[in-house]
Amino acid sequence: MEEDGKMPDNDSKKPFRKLWCDEDEITILKGLPDFISKTGNDPLKYVDAFYNFVIKSLQVDANRAQLKDKVRRLKKKFETHACKGKNGESPKFPKAHDQKAFELANKVWGSGANEAAGKPPKKEANSSSKNVASSAKKAKAEARQEPPPPESDMQDVKADDTSVLLSEMSGLNEDVVKKGLELIGASKRAQLAGRWKKIQVAELELFAKRAQLVEEQTRLILEAYKSSKN
């Protein structure tokens, strides 16, 4: 698989160097099913345990965060390549390293996952192709999923509630009102803001009706003036 992790030297003028070599990728991919088989745990959930399990076999002096990120990237890369397989078959790679890496990753996230977990695989025809196809569908489904709304959006909603309540109490000391709104709690603020917004909508509807009535009244008066002149 192609290299994905790079670390800059302290001197910005020096070229970037690769963090993970091909040998370390293979070591990680071999260590994943071995770790799962011996512990029954997910390496991404038990990062500390997997780090201690594999770190002595690696050439690079990586930390836990870097190892976790590398495993995530290897998984994503496998799922991306699995999508490219025709009719559910494993894709072919021009480089021997990429081919070997995919086959090892398949034992973790594809057809060999049952063996890694210590469970016998189901006996059915073309099971390898079906598992690769399943991995491809899973990758596509994850790609379609919308990311959760950022926390900043929720903060904007809360700020909007406060601004609505402050606007309806203009003329009073803003700091005092704002402090009081904080004391009553977010739940009460949201309820009050909701009720104010309903009133504001009703006021807009009333304003629209008044505007229509003024327009009609103005039109009638104008027509009356024109008729009187005739």
LUMDO-825479 format. One line per field, with one value per residue: residue number from 0; residue in three letters; x, y, z of N, C-alpha, C in turn. Coordinates in nm, 4 decimals. Layout:
N
pos = [NUM|...]
code = [ALA|...]
n_u = [X|...]
n_v = [Y|...]
n_w = [Z|...]
ca_u = [X|...]
ca_v = [Y|...]
ca_w = [Z|...]
c_u = [X|...]
c_v = [Y|...]
c_w = [Z|...]
***
This chain:
230
pos = [0|1|2|3|4|5|6|7|8|9|10|11|12|13|14|15|16|17|18|19|20|21|22|23|24|25|26|27|28|29|30|31|32|33|34|35|36|37|38|39|40|41|42|43|44|45|46|47|48|49|50|51|52|53|54|55|56|57|58|59|60|61|62|63|64|65|66|67|68|69|70|71|72|73|74|75|76|77|78|79|80|81|82|83|84|85|86|87|88|89|90|91|92|93|94|95|96|97|98|99|100|101|102|103|104|105|106|107|108|109|110|111|112|113|114|115|116|117|118|119|120|121|122|123|124|125|126|127|128|129|130|131|132|133|134|135|136|137|138|139|140|141|142|143|144|145|146|147|148|149|150|151|152|153|154|155|156|157|158|159|160|161|162|163|164|165|166|167|168|169|170|171|172|173|174|175|176|177|178|179|180|181|182|183|184|185|186|187|188|189|190|191|192|193|194|195|196|197|198|199|200|201|202|203|204|205|206|207|208|209|210|211|212|213|214|215|216|217|218|219|220|221|222|223|224|225|226|227|228|229]
code = [MET|GLU|GLU|ASP|GLY|LYS|MET|PRO|ASP|ASN|ASP|SER|LYS|LYS|PRO|PHE|ARG|LYS|LEU|TRP|CYS|ASP|GLU|ASP|GLU|ILE|THR|ILE|LEU|LYS|GLY|LEU|PRO|ASP|PHE|ILE|SER|LYS|THR|GLY|ASN|ASP|PRO|LEU|LYS|TYR|VAL|ASP|ALA|PHE|TYR|ASN|PHE|VAL|ILE|LYS|SER|LEU|GLN|VAL|ASP|ALA|ASN|ARG|ALA|GLN|LEU|LYS|ASP|LYS|VAL|ARG|ARG|LEU|LYS|LYS|LYS|PHE|GLU|THR|HIS|ALA|CYS|LYS|GLY|LYS|ASN|GLY|GLU|SER|PRO|LYS|PHE|PRO|LYS|ALA|HIS|ASP|GLN|LYS|ALA|PHE|GLU|LEU|ALA|ASN|LYS|VAL|TRP|GLY|SER|GLY|ALA|ASN|GLU|ALA|ALA|GLY|LYS|PRO|PRO|LYS|LYS|GLU|ALA|ASN|SER|SER|SER|LYS|ASN|VAL|ALA|SER|SER|ALA|LYS|LYS|ALA|LYS|ALA|GLU|ALA|ARG|GLN|GLU|PRO|PRO|PRO|PRO|GLU|SER|ASP|MET|GLN|ASP|VAL|LYS|ALA|ASP|ASP|THR|SER|VAL|LEU|LEU|SER|GLU|MET|SER|GLY|LEU|ASN|GLU|ASP|VAL|VAL|LYS|LYS|GLY|LEU|GLU|LEU|ILE|GLY|ALA|SER|LYS|ARG|ALA|GLN|LEU|ALA|GLY|ARG|TRP|LYS|LYS|ILE|GLN|VAL|ALA|GLU|LEU|GLU|LEU|PHE|ALA|LYS|ARG|ALA|GLN|LEU|VAL|GLU|GLU|GLN|THR|ARG|LEU|ILE|LEU|GLU|ALA|TYR|LYS|SER|SER|LYS|ASN]
n_u = [0.0834|0.0395|0.2318|0.1133|0.1507|0.3408|0.6088|0.7130|1.0473|1.2228|1.3514|1.2188|1.3048|1.4013|1.3309|1.0190|0.9942|0.9234|0.7084|0.6077|0.7301|0.7260|0.7700|0.6868|0.4137|0.3302|0.3967|0.2191|-0.0276|-0.0085|0.0013|-0.2497|-0.4683|-0.3533|-0.3482|-0.6244|-0.7066|-0.5798|-0.6675|-0.9320|-1.0238|-1.0996|-0.8582|-0.8646|-1.0243|-0.8982|-0.6431|-0.4085|-0.3380|-0.2963|-0.0898|0.1222|0.1436|0.2448|0.4472|0.7213|0.7977|0.8108|0.9859|0.9811|0.9650|0.6932|0.4088|0.1143|-0.1107|-0.0314|-0.0067|-0.2709|-0.3979|-0.2722|-0.3687|-0.6392|-0.6227|-0.5224|-0.7379|-0.9371|-0.8198|-0.8192|-1.0974|-1.1628|-1.0227|-1.1489|-1.3940|-1.3405|-1.3121|-1.4144|-1.7319|-1.7415|-1.4977|-1.1560|-0.9416|-0.6627|-0.3180|-0.0456|0.1922|0.3786|0.3863|0.1524|-0.0411|0.0040|-0.0450|-0.3179|-0.4275|-0.3615|-0.4995|-0.7543|-0.7922|-0.8490|-1.0543|-1.2139|-1.2896|-1.1399|-1.1909|-1.3385|-1.1689|-0.9641|-1.0915|-1.1167|-1.3253|-1.4919|-1.5090|-1.8044|-1.9256|-1.9615|-2.0236|-1.7962|-1.7286|-1.5253|-1.5381|-1.7909|-1.7576|-1.5726|-1.7272|-1.9202|-1.7700|-1.7154|-1.9718|-2.0238|-1.8302|-1.9180|-2.1656|-2.0869|-1.9612|-2.1746|-2.3000|-2.4065|-2.2047|-2.2104|-2.3794|-2.1713|-2.0438|-2.0447|-2.2712|-2.4788|-2.4131|-2.4639|-2.7408|-2.8166|-2.7172|-2.8785|-3.1298|-3.0886|-3.0433|-3.2923|-3.4523|-3.3276|-3.3749|-3.6436|-3.6602|-3.5573|-3.4281|-3.4008|-3.1389|-2.8872|-2.6840|-2.7781|-3.0166|-2.9129|-2.7587|-2.9620|-3.1016|-2.9161|-2.9262|-3.1809|-3.1629|-3.0920|-3.3043|-3.5436|-3.4921|-3.4996|-3.7687|-3.8990|-3.7937|-3.9026|-4.1761|-4.1734|-4.0928|-4.3143|-4.4971|-4.3721|-4.3939|-4.6698|-4.7032|-4.5777|-4.7530|-4.9790|-4.8799|-4.8474|-5.1155|-5.2132|-5.0652|-5.1721|-5.4336|-5.3960|-5.2965|-5.5214|-5.7048|-5.5791|-5.5831|-5.8598|-5.9199|-5.7670|-5.8884|-6.1370|-6.0766|-5.9955|-6.2335|-6.3979|-6.2892|-6.3448]
n_v = [-0.1201|0.2330|0.4957|0.6779|0.8249|1.0976|1.2829|1.6045|1.7402|1.9309|2.1388|2.3371|2.3530|2.1119|1.8085|1.6218|1.3178|0.9689|0.8165|0.5590|0.2533|0.0026|-0.2495|-0.2156|-0.1705|-0.4243|-0.5701|-0.4598|-0.5318|-0.8070|-0.8359|-0.7514|-0.9537|-1.1519|-1.0387|-1.0049|-1.2704|-1.3741|-1.2153|-1.1436|-0.8891|-0.5645|-0.3985|-0.1217|-0.0258|-0.1060|0.0332|0.0820|-0.1745|-0.3099|-0.1566|-0.2099|-0.4728|-0.4871|-0.2960|-0.3494|-0.4927|-0.3208|-0.0985|0.1759|0.4380|0.4905|0.6647|0.5988|0.7296|0.7730|0.5108|0.4198|0.5893|0.5003|0.2361|0.2899|0.4162|0.2109|0.0361|0.1905|0.2145|-0.0497|-0.0994|0.0834|-0.0216|-0.2672|-0.1974|-0.1612|-0.4067|-0.6326|-0.7738|-0.8593|-0.9799|-1.0111|-0.7321|-0.6811|-0.6027|-0.4076|-0.3898|-0.6013|-0.5649|-0.4147|-0.6017|-0.8064|-0.6681|-0.6090|-0.8682|-0.9478|-0.7553|-0.8286|-1.0463|-0.9338|-0.7405|-0.8460|-1.1417|-1.3124|-1.2466|-1.3992|-1.6106|-1.4733|-1.3945|-1.6307|-1.7924|-2.0419|-2.0156|-1.9755|-2.2441|-2.2095|-2.1541|-1.9569|-1.7875|-1.6082|-1.4124|-1.3100|-1.1965|-0.9960|-0.8407|-0.7665|-0.6049|-0.3997|-0.2919|-0.2019|-0.0026|0.1812|0.2495|0.3756|0.5948|0.7369|0.8264|1.0973|1.3351|1.3921|1.6816|1.9627|2.0692|2.3412|2.4258|2.3664|2.5443|2.7816|2.7677|2.7902|3.0448|3.1904|3.1587|3.3040|3.5603|3.6167|3.6321|3.8430|4.0535|4.0965|4.2194|4.4684|4.7827|4.7340|4.6655|4.5084|4.3309|4.2455|4.1168|3.9165|3.7677|3.6761|3.5136|3.3126|3.1958|3.0789|2.8548|2.6314|2.4796|2.6129|2.8554|2.7806|2.7057|2.9513|3.1035|2.9681|3.0247|3.3046|3.3226|3.2188|3.4214|3.6285|3.5376|3.5469|3.8213|3.9037|3.7959|3.9481|4.2005|4.1701|4.1438|4.3922|4.5512|4.4729|4.5615|4.8377|4.8874|4.8224|5.0090|5.2487|5.2239|5.2351|5.4934|5.6417|5.5714|5.6836|5.9583|5.9960|5.9393|6.1454|6.3716|6.3292]
n_w = [0.0000|-0.0573|0.0927|0.3755|0.6088|0.7210|0.8613|0.9511|0.9584|1.2102|1.0883|0.8477|0.5871|0.5137|0.3310|0.3450|0.5301|0.5170|0.7501|0.7977|0.6870|0.4222|0.5335|0.7987|0.7622|0.6755|0.9026|1.0900|0.9739|0.9871|1.2580|1.3480|1.3012|1.4578|1.7119|1.7543|1.7489|1.9763|2.1874|2.1428|2.1166|1.9723|1.7924|1.7436|1.9436|2.1699|2.1933|2.3430|2.4336|2.1903|2.0902|2.2714|2.2085|1.9492|1.9065|1.9564|1.7394|1.5310|1.3094|1.3190|1.5613|1.6773|1.8260|2.0291|1.9209|1.6573|1.5675|1.5912|1.4065|1.1756|1.1542|1.1107|0.8619|0.7053|0.7140|0.5878|0.3388|0.2520|0.2332|0.0338|-0.1885|-0.1997|-0.2966|-0.5606|-0.6762|-0.9284|-0.9779|-0.7142|-0.6719|-0.5559|-0.6000|-0.8290|-0.7958|-0.9215|-0.7784|-0.5685|-0.2933|-0.2364|-0.3105|-0.1262|0.1115|0.0835|0.0879|0.3472|0.4944|0.4263|0.5846|0.8218|0.7921|0.5985|0.4211|0.5807|0.8399|1.0254|1.0882|1.2164|1.4469|1.5718|1.4963|1.3090|0.9556|0.7499|0.5523|0.2319|-0.1150|-0.3041|-0.0895|-0.0221|-0.2233|-0.1717|0.0801|0.0289|-0.1414|0.0428|0.2132|0.0374|-0.0063|0.2517|0.2796|0.0863|0.1954|0.4323|0.3226|0.2291|0.4526|0.6486|0.8181|1.1753|1.3145|1.3748|1.6955|1.7173|1.5811|1.7585|1.9580|1.8235|1.8008|2.0722|2.1236|1.9533|2.0734|2.3092|2.2031|2.0943|2.3273|2.4592|2.2809|2.3113|2.5509|2.5416|2.6460|2.9096|3.1488|2.9831|3.0680|3.3158|3.2435|3.0751|3.2567|3.4218|3.2421|3.2049|3.4544|3.4664|3.3121|3.0307|2.9237|2.9980|2.8742|2.6059|2.5804|2.6306|2.4205|2.2046|2.2363|2.2069|1.9422|1.8090|1.8626|1.7261|1.4636|1.4380|1.4593|1.2257|1.0376|1.0977|1.0345|0.7599|0.6819|0.7588|0.5854|0.3396|0.3748|0.4004|0.1456|-0.0081|0.0872|0.0143|-0.2633|-0.3144|-0.2266|-0.4058|-0.6484|-0.6023|-0.5949|-0.8607|-0.9949|-0.9049|-1.0233|-1.2848]
ca_u = [0.0000|0.1195|0.2565|0.0171|0.1911|0.4672|0.6362|0.8089|1.1609|1.2180|1.3935|1.1153|1.3659|1.4336|1.2181|0.9432|1.0380|0.8158|0.7043|0.5840|0.7885|0.6455|0.7851|0.6028|0.2744|0.3071|0.4017|0.0922|-0.1365|0.0045|-0.0254|-0.3918|-0.5438|-0.2914|-0.3969|-0.7673|-0.7186|-0.5321|-0.7373|-1.0740|-1.0551|-1.0802|-0.7370|-0.8945|-1.0864|-0.7977|-0.5225|-0.2920|-0.3015|-0.2399|0.0386|0.2205|0.1531|0.3126|0.5456|0.8587|0.8263|0.8136|1.1121|0.9593|0.9330|0.5661|0.3311|-0.0153|-0.1995|0.0140|-0.0396|-0.4161|-0.4272|-0.2247|-0.4631|-0.7598|-0.5941|-0.5119|-0.8740|-1.0044|-0.7585|-0.8695|-1.2375|-1.1644|-0.9810|-1.2503|-1.5020|-1.2990|-1.3130|-1.5233|-1.8192|-1.7106|-1.3688|-1.0472|-0.8689|-0.5238|-0.2290|0.0811|0.3016|0.3650|0.3576|0.0108|-0.1193|0.0187|-0.1121|-0.4625|-0.4618|-0.3537|-0.6104|-0.8754|-0.8066|-0.8953|-1.1795|-1.2847|-1.3316|-1.0650|-1.2182|-1.3852|-1.0540|-0.8906|-1.1653|-1.1210|-1.4522|-1.4812|-1.5860|-1.9173|-1.8960|-2.0505|-1.9491|-1.7513|-1.7402|-1.4289|-1.5912|-1.9065|-1.7118|-1.5135|-1.8392|-1.9827|-1.6841|-1.7336|-2.1006|-2.0106|-1.7522|-2.0033|-2.2679|-2.0241|-1.9314|-2.2994|-2.3504|-2.3795|-2.1364|-2.2949|-2.3669|-2.0656|-2.0883|-2.0631|-2.4092|-2.5607|-2.3846|-2.5333|-2.8821|-2.8313|-2.6938|-2.9959|-3.2343|-3.0576|-3.0617|-3.4378|-3.5024|-3.2733|-3.4388|-3.7785|-3.6506|-3.4744|-3.4601|-3.3516|-2.9943|-2.8612|-2.6033|-2.8644|-3.1071|-2.8345|-2.7248|-3.0847|-3.1315|-2.8251|-2.9701|-3.3039|-3.1282|-3.1077|-3.4351|-3.6425|-3.4628|-3.5475|-3.9146|-3.9385|-3.7587|-4.0009|-4.3025|-4.1527|-4.0869|-4.4527|-4.5571|-4.3114|-4.4554|-4.8059|-4.6915|-4.5483|-4.8781|-5.0639|-4.8211|-4.8791|-5.2579|-5.2272|-5.0110|-5.2713|-5.5482|-5.3541|-5.2890|-5.6587|-5.7652|-5.5140|-5.6316|-5.9986|-5.9174|-5.7118|-5.9933|-6.2418|-6.0276|-5.9973|-6.3740|-6.4543|-6.2357|-6.4168]
ca_v = [0.0000|0.3525|0.5543|0.7815|0.9039|1.1663|1.3734|1.7082|1.7649|2.0614|2.2358|2.3354|2.3468|1.9743|1.7387|1.5329|1.1795|0.8735|0.7631|0.4147|0.1827|-0.1109|-0.3603|-0.1887|-0.1936|-0.5686|-0.6132|-0.4199|-0.6118|-0.9423|-0.8306|-0.7288|-1.0774|-1.2258|-0.9749|-1.0371|-1.4138|-1.4029|-1.1372|-1.1275|-0.7465|-0.4807|-0.3174|0.0211|0.0071|-0.1345|0.0824|0.0631|-0.3158|-0.3450|-0.0858|-0.2888|-0.6033|-0.4836|-0.1897|-0.4000|-0.5514|-0.2143|-0.0274|0.3157|0.4653|0.5637|0.6688|0.5300|0.8025|0.7482|0.3721|0.4130|0.6553|0.4138|0.1243|0.3455|0.4418|0.0811|-0.0153|0.2701|0.1820|-0.1819|-0.0873|0.1528|-0.1162|-0.3729|-0.1442|-0.1638|-0.5436|-0.6592|-0.8866|-0.9052|-1.0480|-0.9305|-0.6597|-0.7175|-0.4880|-0.4237|-0.4041|-0.7184|-0.5198|-0.3785|-0.7253|-0.8755|-0.5869|-0.6275|-1.0036|-0.9492|-0.6733|-0.9065|-1.1378|-0.8545|-0.6694|-0.9101|-1.2815|-1.3845|-1.1913|-1.5056|-1.6860|-1.3896|-1.3923|-1.7654|-1.8553|-2.1094|-1.9487|-2.0512|-2.3213|-2.1761|-2.1302|-1.8206|-1.7099|-1.4977|-1.3070|-1.2491|-1.1122|-0.8760|-0.7589|-0.7100|-0.4960|-0.2901|-0.2284|-0.1315|0.1192|0.2759|0.2974|0.4704|0.7164|0.8119|0.8746|1.2367|1.3529|1.4541|1.8271|2.0072|2.1255|2.4844|2.4495|2.3680|2.6688|2.8867|2.7597|2.8463|3.1881|3.2461|3.1651|3.4147|3.6872|3.6397|3.6734|3.9759|4.1530|4.1238|4.2919|4.5860|4.8928|4.6956|4.6427|4.3836|4.2391|4.1870|4.0238|3.8016|3.6862|3.6092|3.4071|3.2012|3.1312|2.9996|2.7269|2.6199|2.4242|2.7199|2.9546|2.7280|2.7135|3.0914|3.1468|2.9091|3.0993|3.4358|3.3075|3.2040|3.5547|3.7061|3.4930|3.6018|3.9642|3.9170|3.7713|4.0653|4.3102|4.1458|4.1742|4.5388|4.6078|4.4473|4.6482|4.9741|4.8934|4.8252|5.1380|5.3509|5.2066|5.2838|5.6402|5.6935|5.5561|5.7819|6.0906|5.9990|5.9432|6.2775|6.4667|6.3055]
ca_w = [0.0000|-0.0657|0.2231|0.4070|0.7238|0.7054|0.9706|0.9119|1.0458|1.2739|0.9867|0.7445|0.4563|0.4813|0.2695|0.4311|0.5265|0.5424|0.8860|0.7933|0.5738|0.3769|0.6281|0.9157|0.7218|0.6761|1.0427|1.1527|0.9174|1.0416|1.4014|1.3760|1.3236|1.5679|1.8348|1.7680|1.7793|2.1116|2.2910|2.1127|2.1246|1.8544|1.8118|1.7427|2.0717|2.2733|2.1272|2.4294|2.4341|2.0602|2.0792|2.3450|2.1428|1.8195|1.8928|1.9558|1.6083|1.4311|1.2926|1.3526|1.7015|1.6699|1.9489|2.0208|1.8294|1.5207|1.5332|1.5725|1.2794|1.0688|1.1411|1.0481|0.7207|0.6392|0.7002|0.4857|0.2109|0.2139|0.1923|-0.0952|-0.2922|-0.2093|-0.3806|-0.7005|-0.7267|-1.0207|-0.9423|-0.5797|-0.6658|-0.5033|-0.7053|-0.8527|-0.7827|-0.9939|-0.6832|-0.4815|-0.1568|-0.2277|-0.3172|0.0019|0.2124|0.0684|0.1318|0.4935|0.5439|0.4037|0.6989|0.9358|0.7634|0.4878|0.4317|0.6828|0.9728|1.1145|1.1354|1.3108|1.5723|1.6269|1.4607|1.1790|0.8501|0.6973|0.4325|0.1216|-0.2387|-0.3316|0.0340|-0.0247|-0.3099|-0.1066|0.1899|-0.0301|-0.1881|0.1617|0.2580|-0.0579|0.0218|0.3784|0.2555|0.0143|0.2877|0.5227|0.2469|0.2100|0.5795|0.6759|0.9457|1.2769|1.3162|1.4646|1.8224|1.6998|1.5392|1.8788|2.0259|1.7495|1.8371|2.2056|2.1124|1.8876|2.1755|2.3996|2.1324|2.0838|2.4585|2.4886|2.1939|2.3593|2.6779|2.5165|2.7363|3.0415|3.1537|2.9090|3.1487|3.4192|3.1760|3.0278|3.3734|3.4639|3.1460|3.2341|3.5788|3.4515|3.2497|2.8853|2.8900|3.0085|2.7698|2.4784|2.5817|2.6154|2.2851|2.1143|2.2488|2.1467|1.7964|1.7628|1.8657|1.6172|1.3381|1.4362|1.4316|1.0838|0.9651|1.1184|0.9575|0.6193|0.6631|0.7665|0.4619|0.2354|0.3991|0.3659|-0.0005|-0.0617|0.1236|-0.0689|-0.3994|-0.3197|-0.2162|-0.5315|-0.7505|-0.5726|-0.6406|-1.0074|-1.0374|-0.8737|-1.1187|-1.4111]
c_u = [0.0866|0.1283|0.1587|0.0614|0.3274|0.4849|0.7382|0.9249|1.1465|1.2570|1.2970|1.1729|1.3997|1.3130|1.1478|0.9989|0.9220|0.8238|0.6955|0.6475|0.7003|0.6520|0.6979|0.4552|0.2413|0.3064|0.2710|-0.0217|-0.1288|-0.0312|-0.1719|-0.4694|-0.4861|-0.3407|-0.5430|-0.7854|-0.6821|-0.6122|-0.8881|-1.1184|-1.0277|-0.9585|-0.7637|-0.9609|-0.9901|-0.6598|-0.3987|-0.2437|-0.2378|-0.1041|0.1494|0.2457|0.2456|0.4341|0.6886|0.8978|0.8388|0.9506|1.1002|0.9233|0.8077|0.4976|0.1946|-0.1086|-0.1611|-0.0202|-0.1897|-0.4560|-0.3850|-0.3204|-0.5911|-0.7390|-0.5822|-0.6501|-0.9482|-0.9510|-0.8075|-1.0129|-1.2496|-1.1269|-1.0836|-1.3662|-1.4688|-1.2965|-1.4346|-1.5978|-1.7828|-1.5772|-1.2610|-0.9745|-0.7237|-0.4381|-0.0998|0.1997|0.2754|0.3312|0.2101|-0.0777|-0.1151|-0.0541|-0.2631|-0.5057|-0.4579|-0.4693|-0.7429|-0.9008|-0.8590|-1.0343|-1.2595|-1.3179|-1.2589|-1.0932|-1.2637|-1.2692|-0.9769|-0.9575|-1.1752|-1.2491|-1.4379|-1.5639|-1.6967|-1.8772|-1.9992|-1.9657|-1.9176|-1.7598|-1.6459|-1.4818|-1.7062|-1.8628|-1.6472|-1.6226|-1.9094|-1.9022|-1.7002|-1.8646|-2.0942|-1.9370|-1.8367|-2.1098|-2.2102|-1.9947|-2.0553|-2.3504|-2.3115|-2.3067|-2.2285|-2.2763|-2.2589|-2.1217|-2.1154|-2.2052|-2.5008|-2.5381|-2.4537|-2.6806|-2.9054|-2.8142|-2.8138|-3.1110|-3.2125|-3.0814|-3.2096|-3.4922|-3.4521|-3.3443|-3.5775|-3.7786|-3.5572|-3.5217|-3.4167|-3.2006|-2.9617|-2.7825|-2.6869|-2.9571|-3.0321|-2.7979|-2.8477|-3.1222|-3.0408|-2.8725|-3.0927|-3.2784|-3.1636|-3.2467|-3.5432|-3.6199|-3.5183|-3.6998|-3.9629|-3.9106|-3.8587|-4.1324|-4.2897|-4.1531|-4.2269|-4.5226|-4.5036|-4.3689|-4.5962|-4.8040|-4.6605|-4.6732|-4.9721|-5.0131|-4.8546|-5.0248|-5.2832|-5.1786|-5.1088|-5.3914|-5.5163|-5.3493|-5.4286|-5.7255|-5.7081|-5.5654|-5.7737|-6.0042|-5.8696|-5.8163|-6.1054|-6.2029|-6.0362|-6.1399|-6.4347|-6.4086|-6.3039|-6.5575]
c_v = [0.1248|0.4181|0.6675|0.8699|0.9654|1.2644|1.4771|1.7154|1.9033|2.1709|2.2300|2.3249|2.2040|1.9042|1.6498|1.3916|1.0890|0.8232|0.6117|0.3544|0.0635|-0.2270|-0.3408|-0.2081|-0.3421|-0.6218|-0.5800|-0.5094|-0.7576|-0.9450|-0.8147|-0.8583|-1.1604|-1.1720|-1.0110|-1.1819|-1.4439|-1.3318|-1.1287|-0.9826|-0.6754|-0.3918|-0.1679|0.0661|-0.0137|-0.0969|0.0571|-0.0812|-0.3562|-0.2782|-0.1659|-0.4231|-0.5998|-0.3910|-0.2413|-0.4598|-0.4473|-0.1481|0.1184|0.3288|0.5524|0.5664|0.6042|0.5970|0.7763|0.6064|0.3577|0.4749|0.5674|0.2973|0.1715|0.3657|0.3102|0.0202|0.0577|0.2354|0.0465|-0.1719|-0.0166|0.0590|-0.2278|-0.3289|-0.1586|-0.3041|-0.5691|-0.7855|-0.9462|-0.9747|-0.9533|-0.8597|-0.7077|-0.5910|-0.5124|-0.4452|-0.5216|-0.6778|-0.4873|-0.5022|-0.7985|-0.8009|-0.6047|-0.7651|-1.0143|-0.8692|-0.7467|-1.0041|-1.0663|-0.7968|-0.7325|-1.0542|-1.3576|-1.3373|-1.2983|-1.5853|-1.6059|-1.3862|-1.5297|-1.8385|-1.9221|-2.0390|-2.0377|-2.1218|-2.2896|-2.1399|-1.9826|-1.7312|-1.5910|-1.3818|-1.2345|-1.1563|-0.9856|-0.7826|-0.6922|-0.5927|-0.3745|-0.2159|-0.1469|0.0001|0.2251|0.3342|0.4005|0.6019|0.8029|0.8728|1.0201|1.2484|1.4187|1.6045|1.8693|2.0739|2.2738|2.5176|2.4572|2.4965|2.7843|2.8887|2.8233|2.9976|3.2564|3.2589|3.2852|3.5491|3.7211|3.6943|3.8122|4.0837|4.1909|4.1969|4.4110|4.7012|4.8620|4.6733|4.5070|4.2829|4.1697|4.0827|3.8978|3.7096|3.6094|3.4945|3.2864|3.1236|3.0437|2.8683|2.7206|2.5728|2.5318|2.8262|2.9088|2.7358|2.8571|3.1418|3.0927|2.9846|3.2391|3.4281|3.2905|3.3396|3.6405|3.6677|3.5492|3.7512|3.9899|3.8967|3.8915|4.1844|4.2948|4.1799|4.3246|4.6037|4.5901|4.5411|4.7932|4.9914|4.9028|4.9591|5.2500|5.3444|5.2606|5.4362|5.7020|5.6841|5.6576|5.9208|6.1020|6.0089|6.0828|6.3843|6.4520|6.3641]
c_w = [0.0000|0.0698|0.2510|0.5226|0.7037|0.8187|0.9247|1.0093|1.1066|1.1755|0.8701|0.6046|0.4153|0.4204|0.3706|0.4203|0.5666|0.6865|0.8838|0.6680|0.5369|0.4767|0.7517|0.8829|0.7284|0.8189|1.1144|1.1040|0.9624|1.1899|1.4355|1.3970|1.4381|1.7017|1.8605|1.8096|1.9239|2.2204|2.2692|2.1145|1.9921|1.8784|1.8168|1.8724|2.1874|2.2179|2.2120|2.4270|2.3010|2.0402|2.1486|2.2781|2.0215|1.8130|1.8841|1.8211|1.4994|1.4256|1.3365|1.5005|1.7057|1.8058|1.9257|1.9214|1.6845|1.4760|1.5072|1.4394|1.1618|1.0451|1.0740|0.8987|0.6428|0.6159|0.5884|0.3476|0.1601|0.1612|0.0570|-0.2089|-0.3095|-0.2974|-0.5291|-0.7594|-0.8151|-0.9801|-0.8070|-0.5662|-0.6134|-0.6172|-0.7161|-0.8508|-0.8591|-0.9002|-0.5896|-0.3385|-0.1382|-0.2291|-0.1832|0.1127|0.2053|0.1200|0.2843|0.5550|0.5292|0.5182|0.8230|0.9115|0.6496|0.5165|0.5407|0.8234|1.0712|1.1723|1.2391|1.4462|1.6350|1.5986|1.3256|1.0747|0.7998|0.5693|0.3260|0.0011|-0.2525|-0.2082|0.0344|-0.1067|-0.2419|0.0061|0.1385|-0.0786|-0.0708|0.2142|0.1676|-0.0308|0.1507|0.3609|0.1854|0.1059|0.3836|0.4529|0.2308|0.3396|0.6002|0.8084|1.0472|1.2780|1.4135|1.5876|1.8101|1.6576|1.6605|1.9567|1.9576|1.7853|1.9734|2.2025|2.0494|1.9870|2.2663|2.3323|2.1178|2.2152|2.4949|2.4078|2.2437|2.4943|2.6620|2.6045|2.8778|3.0333|3.0931|2.9920|3.2542|3.3582|3.1326|3.1433|3.4218|3.3716|3.1673|3.3567|3.5599|3.3775|3.1015|2.8468|2.8924|2.9019|2.6353|2.4697|2.5586|2.4740|2.1839|2.1168|2.1881|1.9948|1.7374|1.7589|1.7523|1.4823|1.3256|1.4051|1.2845|0.9995|0.9768|1.0382|0.8096|0.5894|0.6668|0.6383|0.3464|0.2493|0.3637|0.2139|-0.0609|-0.0347|0.0364|-0.2120|-0.4133|-0.3141|-0.3470|-0.6441|-0.7303|-0.6179|-0.7918|-1.0583|-1.0138|-0.9729|-1.2548|-1.4041]
***
